[in-house]
């Protein structure tokens, strides 16, 4: 899964990478105000955040105080299919 995310990040423009980097920093710091963030229906602690045409899906683990990035993809009809 990590290789897939890294490949996508390498394909993005420098501006898109910078935008995602800022989003990930805010998610890690739990500063969700101002982010286009939604909880995914039917899943516990799994969210998606939108940054332009790029969607990031992540899980927050409160017990381990960790955030796990599940997917980073350009918007498509199958973006939210886990």
C-alpha positions in Angstrom: 0.0 0.0 0.0 2.8 2.4 0.8 4.5 1.9 -2.6 1.2 2.9 -4.3 1.0 6.1 -2.3 4.6 6.9 -3.0 4.2 6.4 -6.7 1.2 8.7 -6.8 3.0 11.4 -4.9 5.9 11.2 -7.4 3.4 11.8 -10.2 1.9 14.9 -8.6 3.2 18.4 -9.3 5.3 20.1 -6.7 2.4 22.3 -5.8 0.1 19.4 -5.2 2.7 17.6 -3.1 3.1 20.7 -1.0 -0.6 21.0 -0.6 -0.9 17.3 0.5 2.1 17.7 2.9 0.3 20.7 4.6 -2.9 18.6 4.9 -1.0 15.6 6.4 0.7 17.9 8.9 -2.6 19.3 10.0 -4.2 15.8 10.3 -1.3 14.6 12.4 -1.7 17.7 14.7 -5.4 17.0 14.8 -6.2 20.5 13.4 -9.2 19.6 11.3 -10.8 23.1 11.2 -10.8 24.4 7.6 -10.1 21.0 6.0 -12.7 19.4 3.7 -13.0 16.3 6.0 -15.7 13.7 6.1 -16.2 10.5 8.0 -16.8 7.5 5.7 -20.1 5.8 6.3 -20.0 2.3 7.7 -16.4 2.6 8.9 -15.1 3.4 12.4 -12.5 6.1 12.6 -11.9 6.3 8.8 -12.1 9.7 7.1 -11.4 11.3 3.8 -10.0 14.7 3.2 -10.2 16.5 -0.1 -7.4 18.7 -1.4 -8.5 19.8 -4.9 -8.9 16.8 -7.1 -6.8 14.6 -4.7 -8.5 12.5 -2.0 -6.7 11.1 1.0 -8.3 8.4 3.1 -6.9 7.8 6.6 -7.7 6.2 9.9 -7.2 7.7 13.3 -6.2 5.3 16.1 -6.9 7.1 19.4 -5.5 4.3 21.5 -2.1 4.4 19.8 -2.3 8.2 19.2 -1.5 7.5 15.5 -2.9 8.4 12.1 -2.6 5.9 9.3 -2.8 6.9 5.6 -4.8 4.3 3.8 -5.0 5.8 0.3 -4.1 8.9 -1.7 -5.8 9.1 -5.1 -7.0 11.5 -7.7 -10.8 11.8 -7.6 -12.6 9.1 -9.6 -15.8 7.0 -9.4 -14.0 4.4 -7.3 -12.1 6.6 -4.9 -13.9 5.5 -1.8 -14.0 1.7 -2.5 -11.9 0.2 0.3 
